[in-house]
C-alpha cells in the first residue's frame, strides 16, 4: 500500500495553524534540555499533589458515608422502628450529627411528629452514642423556632425554641 499525498509527513500537518505545526528538526529545541527538565519536574510534582488531594477527598467521603450509615442504624435502634429514608445532617466541623424522620414520606403520617436525635462519638458495632434529641411538628423544617421537647445535650445547649408542642391545625 502506498501512502497518499495527504498522509505524507509534510502534508499531514499542513491543515493545522502555523503555530501548532511541528518545527522542523533543523531548528532544534528552543526550550533547551534544562528547561524541559524543570517543566517535567513541576508537572510530576503537580500530578502528585493532585493525586494526594484526590485520595484525601475519597478517604473523607468514605468516613462520612460510614458515619451516616451508623447514624441511621442508631436512630432505628433508638426509635425501635425501621424507616428506610432518614434525614442525616452533619455539621461542618466535628463528629456531631442530627438524624430526623423526614417530613414528607409515606412512613410519616401527615400529622405525625418527627423525632430527631443528636448523635456523636465513634462507631462501635455499627452504632454511635445518642446525646439527646428533640421533636419537630409535622410539615415543619428542622429549625430552632419549631423544635420542642429537647432532652439530653440539646436541652443543655438550649437548641429548642418552644417549651411545649405547638397546637396541631
N, C-alpha and C positions, 0 to 999 in steps of 0.2 A: 504494500500500500504506500502510495506516495503522499507526502504532506501537501496540502493545498497551500496556496499563497497566503490565505488568511491565517493559517496555523504556523507559519514560519516565525521564528523569534523576532524578527524585525517588524513584522506587520501585526503581530498578536497584541502588542501594547499600544498601537497607534490610535486605538479608539479612546484611550484614557486621556485626560487633560495632560498638558506638558509637565506640570508639576508632579503628577502622580506616576509618570512613566519612569521605568528604571534608568539609572545613569549608565552610561557606557563604562565598561570596566577600565578603560584607559584613564579616566579621570581619578580613579581611586576613591577611598572613603574620606569625605571631608571631615567627619567627626573624629577620626583617629581612634587608635586602639585604647588609649587611656580613658577617653570619654565614654566609649562603648562599655568598658568595664564598670565605670561608675554608674551609668544608666542601668546596666544589668543588675548590679548590687542593689540599687534603690528599688527596682521592680521586685526583686526577690524579697526584700525587707517589707515592702508594701503588701505583697502576697501573704507573707507570714502574719503580719498584723491583721489582715482581713480574715485569715483562717482562724486565728485565735479569737477574734471577735465573734465569728460565726459559732465556734464551739462553745464559747461562753454563753451566748444567747440561747443556744439549744439546751444547754445544761439548766439554765434558769427556767426555761419553759417546761422542761420535764419535771423539775422540782415543783413548780406551780401546779401543773396538772396532777401530780401525785397528791399534793396537799388538798386540792379541790375535791379529788375523789374521796380522800379520807374525811373531809368536811361533810360531804353528802352522806357517807356511811354513818358518821357520828350523829348527824341530825336524825336519820331514820331510826337509829337505835334509841336515841333520847326520846323521840316522839312516839315510838312504838307503832310506826306505820310506814308503809312503803309508798313513796311518791317518786316517780321516775325523774321528773324535772324539778329542780330546785334552783333558786337564785343564790349564787355564791358571789359575795362582794369582798374582794381582797383589798386591803389598804396598800397604799404606795410603799410604805416602809414598814418593816416588821413582819410578824407572822400571825397577826390577828385577822380573822375572817368573820364575816357575818353571813349566816345562811338562813334564808327565809323561804316560806312557802310562796310560790309565785302568785301574783294577783289574779290572773285570768287563765286558769287551767280547768280541765274537765274534773280534776280531782278536788279542786277548791270550789265549794259551793258558792253561790253568789253572795250569800250572807255570812260566810264563814270567816272568822277572824284568822289572821295569819301569824303563827308563831315564828319568831326569829331568834336565833341563838348566836351568841358571841363565842367563837371557838379559837383556841390558841394552843401553843405548845408543840412538842414534837409528835410525830406519828408513832404510836405504839400499837401493834397488832391491828393496823388499819384504822385506828380511831385516834381522835385528838381530845383534848380536855375542853369541857364546856365551862366557860367562865360566868355565864349568866345569859340573860336574854330579855325579850320584851315582846309585845304584841302590837299588831297593826290592824286597823279596821279594814273591812273588805273594800276593794277597789281604791285603795289609797297607796301612795308611794311610800317607800321607806325613808321618811323624813322626820326630823325632830318633832315637828308640831303634831304629827299623827301618832307617835309612839306612846304606849301606856303600859302599865303593869311591869315595869322594869324589876328585875331581880338579879342578884349577884353583882358582878362588876359594873354592868351598865347602870344599876341603881346607885352605886357608889360614885360613878363618874357623872351622874345626872344626865343620862342620854335620852330621857323621856320628857316630852313636852306636856303630856296630860297626866293627871293624877288618877283618873278613873276612865273606864271605857266610854267613848262618845255614844250618844243615842243613835241607834240604827234607824235610818229612814227608809 
